[in-house]
Amino acid sequence: MSNVAKIGKAAAAGVMVLGAIMLVNTLRLPALPDSGAQALPPPSDLGAAARRLSAAIRIPTVSHGPEVAAAPDNFAAFHQLLADSFPLTHAHLKREVVSGASLLYTWQGSDASLPPLLLTAHMDTVPVEPGTEGKWTHPPFAGDIAEGFIWGRGAMDMKHGVMATLEGVEHLLAQGFQPQRTVLLAFGHDEEIGGTKGAAQITALLEQRHIKAWFSLDEGLAILNGFIPGAQRPIAQIGLAEKGMMSLALTARAEGGHSSMPPPFTAVGRVSRAVARLEEQPMPARLDGPGGVGIRAMAPALPFASRLAIANDWLLQPLLVRQLGASPATNALIRTSTAPTIISGGVKENVLPSEARAIVNFRLAPGDTPDSVTAHVRSAINDPLVEISAWDGPGVPASAVADQSSPGFALIADAARKVAPDALVTPGLVVGATDSRHYGRVSGAAFRFLPVPYTPQDVPRVHGTDERIRISDYGNLITFYEELIRSSQKR
């Protein structure tokens, strides 16, 4: 037999072995869990609960940035609405006002040896973009109840979380429930502008009291439906961590002058080349972080080709990374993202600017740091004439990663299945920022999840036009919080 024939025979045998291994690995994929469970019934007073959320939406508690010098402060009115809406809660729980507008409730448990449960949400909303009010189906602060939805700013982000938590507590108190484990409710008033006066100050207060929560739960991820083509089930993702954030300024300088005699490299050209090199060389992808772990956990609900790639990522990882990197949504889950957001330089079309600058925003995946990102930027740009400096502060690192094998994760997952039995529950990574970046300091594990279904059509409603929540979904959210508090006492 010739050497060529021997090589060909060996290659064919190798392909057969690889094929057999890939088949075995595919067959070993976990089966899709049975979805035959029945959801817990909705609250008996769901209609009244919807009206209470509607009333909350009608009080604008908007967080503005520094561009607005003065804005109405409606938090006192909102606090009064909460007191009027939940009389048992305000009679039995200790309520403290923090930083003038945030709220901390303490439902004292009978067993002081048990670390408390910390449930968090925020009372503030983003503004409505001026000039878009007329595009809303229902006015943004009318709180209309129509077509099976509660409409208005805060219905999805996140007055629904504040109100549903208190609805669940009120129901439990009406049943005579007394917790063994202390339950803390923390509602910040400035999450939309960083949480430095709200969640950060509540956290500082808990630190002063040496309180360390068993785990905390905040917004972050949800029940995803329709985001992944071919998925057999909705996917309920519980966030184990959230990405950090930093921005860098890339500055190039050159001799100014008349545009009729440009040098080989202008300041604009040099900074533009730096941006292009950064986009061509993204931060390395990781499949071992919470984003990649979440993608693997979705496998039972994914189409066969995706299941095959995930089962054999030891061989197909480069292909899998390319596929995930092709979509902005999945690319953000596997690496620190690079987003040039501002570029400036020049004042007139025939004048060479002496300086040009680009601002690049990075969302840091767990495992990357501001220092490692800066080092990557310097290496990728490879131009000592481009100055690299921090923009708007040193940046915020990614959060700690909560343990998906912990009792807290199991508790949240069980409660989620009881209101959404058809959903596959998986871990995940939050690519935005939440108040949990503060609360994580006083929590054994910080999770980020609300069991509210989202479709791709719902995403633009958050911070956008026609924010709304389906009444039945709001009922499930109330039931979820009630079940979570009840079951947390048994562990």
Secondary structure, DSSP 8 states (H G I E B T S, - for coil): --HHHHHHHHHHHHHHHHHHHHHHHHHTS--------------TTHHHHHHHHHHHHTS--B---TT-S-----HHHHHHHHHHH-HHHHHHSEEEEETTTEEEEEE--S-TTS--EEEEEE--B----TT-GGGSSS-TTT--EETTEEESTTTTTTHHHHHHHHHHHHHHHHTT---SS-EEEEEES-GGGTSTTTHHHHHHHHHHTT--BSEEEEEEEEEE-SSSTT-SS-EEEEEEEE-EEEEEEEEEE---EETTS--SS-HHHHHHHHHHHHHHS-----SSSHHHHHHHHTGGGS-HHHHHHHHTHHHHHHHHHHHHHTSHHHHHHHS-EEEEEEEE--SSTTEE-SEEEEEEEEEE-TT--HHHHHHHHHHHH--TTEEEEEEEEEEE-------TTSHHHHHHHHHHHHH-TTSEEEEEEE-S--THHHHGGGBSSEEEEEEEEE-TTTGGGTTSSS-EEEHHHHHHHHHHHHHHHHHHTT-
